[in-house]
Amino acid sequence: MNLLKLEHIQVELGGSTIVDDVSFTLEEGEIGCLLGPSGCGKTTLLRAVAGFEQLTGGAIELGDKVVSNGKAHVDPEHRGVGMVFQDFALFPHLSVEDNISFGLRNASKQEKRKRVGELLKHIGLEGYGPRYPHQLSGGQQQRIALARALAPRPRLLLLDEPFSSLDAELRESLATEVRALLKKENITALLVTHDQQEAFAMADKAGMMYRGRLLQWDTPYGLYHRPAHHLVADFIGHGVLLRGAITEDAKVDTALGMLNGAPLNGLKAGEAVDVLVRPDDIIIDDEGALKATIAARGFRGAHFIYTVMLADGSNILCMAPSHYQYDVGSTVHLRLNLDHLVLFHAGYCDT
Ligand SMILES: Nc1ncnc2c1ncn2[C@@H]1O[C@H](COP(=O)(O)OP(=O)(O)OP(=O)(O)O)[C@@H](O)[C@H]1O
């Protein structure tokens, strides 16, 4: 069952269209994530779902009920939606226990204690109830903010850059923990983030926005491996778009050689295309048929990302385990590990 349904929604602010014709759904218990460059309208979309922004077109349904359209507008406090924002502000003068139970005004003391205990256990902070926010680390405070939002069992939880004030390592582990917690509580959630690793760690469905539009709504795997738009290919993960041409026998002629098996989707022989090449599609292998030169080396801890120059002068990226050390300027051989090809009309890339 769809818990959240956005149908062609549009939001205008200050005379500009900030969210433009966006549609997607989230099923009950699913976690969705919006990615996209700064200013593309992610927060505005989230605020429209929460009820803080009015729609100028389209409709939002929560459960079976329309909560926003041209005529209806259910106020935020009546939507059953919980929120966690970047600048999570716990009430400094309230204990952890009182912070978490803040939204449980109508519950009995006993019910409150039970729910708080259950949530503290879920977030791994059993026994922290009597503490005050200043006695907690940033990551612990953010977990408490999450528990506070979850306490009234919202139908939908909205998270806007909830971990962005935390360091990278903590962010990823917290994202995994929060996913487990949301699944345990069967809460549907929509998350906005800049961090693709966080999106991949948390989301069942993810989308990329660009200038108010949603370019693709898919699984994280689909966004990475089957980008539907060259901007998605470019924005999600590392990779390059390598120029090529469709041949008479439906192959793609590129600096990596003739590539087979591309879904042509209406592309005709002779047309110029861009082929998405990810760093994990290319393997440095002494037996590889293709000669190339290392143009740059980036250390990433467990692996290197090499920029490799092909015979025609074009550059691609290549990932190799960090014990495979090659100096800039050295010659290497490459093998392709492309299990599917993603092509775009070359012209699209000029936008
Ligand atoms: N109240 C407002 N009036 C006019 N324009 C606004 C208003 N609020 C936001 N905007 C504009 O809408 C656009 C989208 O803003 P929004 O905060 O939704 O983007 P975002 O994708 O969340 O960005 P970021 O990732 O940087 O937080 C921006 O260009 C912003 O300047």
The ligand as a Gaussian input file, in Angstrom:
#p B3LYP/6-31G(d) Opt

LIG

0 1
 N       10.996000      31.330000       1.073000
 C       11.631000      31.347000      -0.100000
 N       11.414000      32.317000      -1.028000
 C       12.027000      32.317000      -2.215000
 N       12.907000      31.351000      -2.587000
 C       13.179000      30.367000      -1.728000
 C       12.562000      30.304000      -0.432000
 N       13.032000      29.202000       0.201000
 C       13.899000      28.624000      -0.643000
 N       13.994000      29.316000      -1.791000
 C       14.831000      28.969000      -2.954000
 O       14.414000      27.732000      -3.444000
 C       15.512000      26.984000      -3.971000
 C       15.511000      25.593000      -3.380000
 O       15.804000      25.668000      -1.995000
 P       15.844000      24.349000      -1.098000
 O       16.250000      24.772000       0.288000
 O       14.591000      23.609000      -1.263000
 O       17.021000      23.549000      -1.810000
 P       17.829000      22.279000      -1.314000
 O       17.898000      21.369000      -2.487000
 O       17.278000      21.744000      -0.055000
 O       19.256000      22.920000      -1.066000
 P       20.399000      22.539000       0.005000
 O       20.849000      21.172000      -0.402000
 O       21.432000      23.581000      -0.229000
 O       19.785000      22.588000       1.362000
 C       16.752000      27.800000      -3.662000
 O       17.153000      28.459000      -4.840000
 C       16.289000      28.791000      -2.603000
 O       16.991000      29.975000      -2.726000

